[in-house]
Amino acid sequence: MDRESLEPEANKHELSLDDLPGEFREIAEIVGLDGALKLVELCGGSQIYIPKMDSITRQTRYRQMLADFEKCRDYGLVARQYNLSEAHARMILKQLMLQRIGPRAQTEMF
């Protein structure tokens, strides 16, 4: 047996979805066999965390929330629109407004 036949690169061309173990086969069905093999190359042997969609879209949702608030200036309306308590909406919007002005501007206020 020559050394090339032992290399993963040489063997990956012979792989099919049926060769993959359970949950990884499901991933390969979604991202494709090439995408799954890229994951193996990048993260093989590691545990990886895949965030929920809510975590991925949070910043986009917060930007939209701030834009909506700037149009109406009504915490209650924005809270209802985003299914939040008014107190939680106020906290989020306050943090977003502070981030917008930046730390330098915050210190200049005092």
GUVORO-173754 format. One record per residue: residue number from 0; residue in one letter; x, y, z of N, C-alpha, C, O in turn. Coordinates in steps of 0.001 Angstrom, whole numbers. Layout:
// residues N
n	res	n_u	n_v	n_w	ca_u	ca_v	ca_w	c_u	c_v	c_w	o_u	o_v	o_w
NUM	a	X	Y	Z	X	Y	Z	X	Y	Z	X	Y	Z
...
***
This chain:
// residues 110
n	res	n_u	n_v	n_w	ca_u	ca_v	ca_w	c_u	c_v	c_w	o_u	o_v	o_w
0	m	849	-1176	0	0	0	0	890	1233	0	1771	1367	849
1	d	663	2128	-946	1497	3325	-994	961	4397	-51	-184	4349	398
2	r	1812	5347	227	1497	6376	1211	308	7240	789	-486	7643	1639
3	e	173	7531	-499	-928	8371	-969	-2284	7773	-658	-3227	8512	-377
4	s	-2407	6465	-698	-3701	5853	-444	-4098	5972	1027	-5265	5784	1372
5	l	-3124	6287	1899	-3427	6476	3314	-3856	7903	3627	-4416	8157	4693
6	e	-3605	8830	2725	-3924	10235	2949	-5439	10452	2879	-6106	9905	2001
7	p	-5981	11251	3805	-7420	11535	3789	-7879	12164	2476	-8981	11876	2009
8	e	-7058	13011	1880	-7411	13677	619	-7743	12654	-459	-8697	12829	-1216
9	a	-6957	11595	-525	-7171	10569	-1551	-8462	9810	-1292	-9138	9413	-2241
10	n	-8819	9602	-40	-10000	8806	288	-11296	9610	286	-12373	9027	159
11	k	-11223	10895	418	-12454	11676	528	-13256	11686	-763	-14465	11914	-735
12	h	-12612	11446	-1881	-13322	11423	-3161	-14204	10187	-3285	-15102	10140	-4125
13	e	-13950	9201	-2456	-14725	7965	-2505	-15877	7976	-1513	-16681	7044	-1509
14	l	-15985	8993	-679	-17013	9053	351	-18398	9303	-240	-18552	9975	-1259
15	s	-19386	8746	427	-20771	9072	113	-21473	9385	1433	-20925	9133	2506
16	l	-22666	9926	1354	-23417	10250	2564	-23642	9008	3427	-23680	9100	4654
17	d	-23789	7861	2793	-24022	6623	3541	-22829	6233	4401	-22984	5468	5353
18	d	-21644	6742	4086	-20444	6419	4864	-20352	7217	6159	-19568	6871	7042
19	l	-21139	8275	6284	-21018	9173	7422	-21875	8712	8602	-22965	8173	8410
20	p	-21378	8925	9822	-22155	8535	11003	-23362	9455	11208	-23325	10627	10833
21	g	-24417	8926	11796	-25707	9541	12101	-25873	11035	12003	-26271	11543	10954
22	e	-25573	11767	13086	-25816	13207	13111	-24976	13939	12079	-25418	14942	11518
23	f	-23765	13448	11821	-22925	14115	10830	-23497	13918	9431	-23345	14782	8567
24	r	-24150	12790	9208	-24810	12567	7915	-25914	13610	7738	-26091	14142	6642
25	e	-26656	13905	8803	-27716	14913	8721	-27139	16281	8366	-27721	17017	7569
26	i	-26008	16614	8951	-25350	17887	8633	-24941	17898	7169	-25151	18888	6468
27	a	-24358	16795	6706	-23919	16705	5311	-25097	16804	4347	-24956	17345	3251
28	e	-26243	16291	4744	-27429	16398	3885	-27860	17859	3741	-28403	18251	2708
29	i	-27616	18657	4775	-28007	20068	4739	-26959	20918	4021	-27304	21701	3136
30	v	-25684	20775	4391	-24639	21639	3836	-23935	21022	2629	-23101	21669	1997
31	g	-24268	19786	2315	-23625	19096	1203	-22372	18365	1685	-21785	18711	2711
32	l	-21984	17362	931	-20827	16559	1315	-19550	17399	1338	-18739	17255	2253
33	d	-19360	18271	351	-18154	19123	337	-18126	20056	1543	-17076	20240	2158
34	g	-19275	20649	1887	-19343	21516	3056	-19050	20751	4339	-18362	21257	5226
35	a	-19568	19539	4437	-19326	18709	5618	-17847	18362	5734	-17295	18353	6834
36	l	-17214	18081	4618	-15782	17753	4644	-14946	18978	5010	-13900	18843	5645
37	k	-15392	20161	4622	-14696	21383	5042	-14801	21554	6557	-13846	21979	7207
38	l	-15972	21218	7119	-16127	21268	8573	-15168	20290	9249	-14586	20599	10289
39	v	-15008	19111	8651	-14079	18119	9199	-12662	18679	9194	-11933	18539	10175
40	e	-12274	19311	8094	-10925	19878	8000	-10724	21005	9012	-9652	21127	9605
41	l	-11749	21823	9206	-11641	22970	10100	-11771	22581	11569	-11032	23088	12413
42	c	-12698	21691	11876	-13048	21426	13283	-12942	19961	13683	-13334	19597	14792
43	g	-12422	19121	12805	-12394	17686	13072	-11831	17348	14439	-10750	17811	14802
44	g	-12562	16543	15198	-12133	16125	16519	-12507	17101	17624	-12297	16810	18801
45	s	-13059	18255	17261	-13425	19279	18247	-14923	19272	18473	-15695	18802	17638
46	q	-15310	19796	19604	-16718	20084	19815	-16922	21529	19402	-16140	22404	19773
47	i	-17970	21778	18636	-18245	23153	18230	-19629	23553	18724	-20526	22720	18857
48	y	-19778	24832	18989	-21055	25383	19422	-21719	26020	18211	-21112	26835	17516
49	i	-22943	25652	17970	-23715	26272	16899	-24823	27064	17574	-25714	26482	18194
50	p	-24775	28386	17460	-25760	29218	18169	-27158	29063	17577	-27325	28637	16434
51	k	-28144	29415	18373	-29517	29452	17889	-29673	30661	16976	-28901	31617	17050
52	m	-30671	30604	16127	-30916	31699	15190	-31140	33011	15927	-30725	34068	15451
53	d	-31792	32953	17086	-32050	34158	17876	-30745	34874	18226	-30685	36103	18196
54	s	-29713	34118	18552	-28419	34728	18889	-27769	35369	17674	-27150	36429	17774
55	i	-27911	34726	16540	-27286	35232	15314	-27961	36521	14839	-27298	37421	14323
56	t	-29261	36602	15014	-30009	37754	14491	-30209	38863	15523	-30824	39883	15213
57	r	-29705	38684	16738	-29958	39635	17822	-29523	41059	17468	-30304	41993	17649
58	q	-28316	41246	16974	-27834	42606	16687	-28644	43286	15587	-28909	44486	15654
59	t	-29036	42515	14579	-29873	43069	13517	-31223	43495	14082	-31729	44568	13752
60	r	-31805	42652	14937	-33086	42966	15573	-32952	44204	16450	-33843	45053	16456
61	y	-31863	44319	17184	-31662	45491	18049	-31509	46763	17227	-32039	47808	17603
62	r	-30788	46688	16104	-30659	47882	15251	-32029	48321	14743	-32338	49512	14715
63	q	-32847	47344	14342	-34189	47670	13854	-35042	48237	14979	-35829	49161	14773
64	m	-34877	47675	16168	-35617	48153	17333	-35281	49621	17619	-36173	50424	17890
65	l	-33998	49962	17559	-33583	51343	17790	-34143	52258	16703	-34605	53360	16998
66	a	-34105	51810	15458	-34655	52617	14361	-36156	52837	14562	-36656	53940	14338
67	d	-36870	51801	14978	-38302	51940	15237	-38555	52906	16392	-39481	53716	16336
68	f	-37735	52822	17433	-37903	53726	18579	-37647	55177	18162	-38360	56087	18585
69	e	-36632	55381	17335	-36314	56749	16912	-37442	57366	16089	-37572	58589	16030
70	k	-38256	56525	15455	-39396	57039	14683	-40545	57458	15590	-41205	58467	15341
71	c	-40786	56670	16659	-41985	56932	17463	-41705	57475	18861	-42585	58093	19461
72	r	-40504	57259	19395	-40118	57686	20753	-41088	57176	21821	-41361	57866	22803
73	d	-41609	55954	21617	-42584	55376	22545	-42076	54003	22990	-42154	53030	22240
74	y	-41554	53936	24220	-41006	52675	24734	-42056	51569	24766	-41769	50423	24420
75	g	-43262	51912	25177	-44333	50921	25275	-44675	50313	23934	-44852	49099	23823
76	l	-44770	51147	22916	-45093	50677	21572	-44002	49740	21058	-44292	48671	20520
77	v	-42766	50143	21224	-41648	49309	20771	-41611	47999	21568	-41362	46937	20998
78	a	-41852	48068	22863	-41863	46862	23695	-42918	45884	23200	-42646	44689	23081
79	r	-44101	46368	22915	-45168	45485	22410	-44812	44922	21040	-45057	43748	20760
80	q	-44236	45758	20193	-43874	45328	18841	-42846	44189	18882	-42879	43296	18035
81	y	-41941	44217	19853	-40884	43211	19951	-41149	42179	21044	-40267	41398	21403
82	n	-42377	42185	21568	-42803	41207	22567	-41883	41206	23793	-41452	40154	24267
83	l	-41597	42408	24290	-40745	42592	25463	-41505	43383	26519	-42489	44059	26215
84	s	-41042	43293	27754	-41587	44200	28773	-41042	45596	28465	-40007	45739	27814
85	e	-41735	46601	28930	-41264	47963	28696	-39916	48190	29373	-39056	48883	28830
86	a	-39730	47609	30559	-38458	47764	31273	-37308	47141	30474	-36222	47716	30391
87	h	-37549	45980	29895	-36493	45327	29109	-36193	46133	27840	-35034	46297	27461
88	a	-37237	46628	27197	-37043	47453	26003	-36239	48711	26345	-35344	49097	25593
89	r	-36552	49347	27468	-35809	50537	27891	-34331	50210	28118	-33451	50967	27707
90	m	-34068	49076	28777	-32688	48686	29056	-31909	48460	27753	-30785	48936	27598
91	i	-32524	47730	26828	-31862	47452	25547	-31611	48756	24793	-30505	48993	24307
92	l	-32624	49588	24699	-32493	50841	23948	-31471	51774	24589	-30724	52450	23881
93	k	-31429	51820	25910	-30432	52647	26594	-29023	52178	26236	-28151	52990	25926
94	q	-28804	50851	26283	-27486	50312	25934	-27126	50625	24484	-25984	50973	24182
95	l	-28100	50499	23594	-27839	50787	22179	-27485	52255	21965	-26586	52577	21188
96	m	-28196	53144	22659	-27912	54573	22518	-26546	54927	23095	-25839	55772	22546
97	l	-26170	54283	24202	-24842	54518	24778	-23737	53996	23854	-22687	54623	23717
98	q	-23983	52849	23227	-22999	52311	22276	-22826	53255	21092	-21721	53436	20579
99	r	-23924	53844	20674	-23884	54736	19509	-23029	55965	19775	-22261	56387	18910
100	i	-23157	56553	20983	-22388	57767	21248	-20950	57454	21617	-20086	58327	21538
101	g	-20680	56206	22024	-19313	55790	22292	-18821	56194	23666	-19386	57090	24293
102	p	-17767	55535	24141	-17250	55795	25486	-16682	57197	25657	-16785	57767	26743
103	r	-16093	57760	24627	-15502	59097	24730	-16572	60153	24991	-16411	61027	25843
104	a	-17659	60051	24245	-18746	61018	24407	-19413	60858	25768	-19883	61838	26346
105	q	-19457	59625	26288	-20065	59399	27597	-19267	60116	28676	-19857	60727	29568
106	t	-17948	60058	28619	-17136	60709	29646	-17203	62222	29517	-17061	62929	30515
107	e	-17415	62731	28316	-17511	64174	28123	-18793	64741	28689	-18886	65941	28947
108	m	-19807	63868	28890	-21081	64327	29415	-20968	64708	30882	-21781	65498	31365
109	f	-19994	64179	31608	-19905	64395	33055	-18784	65308	33432	-18584	65584	34615
***
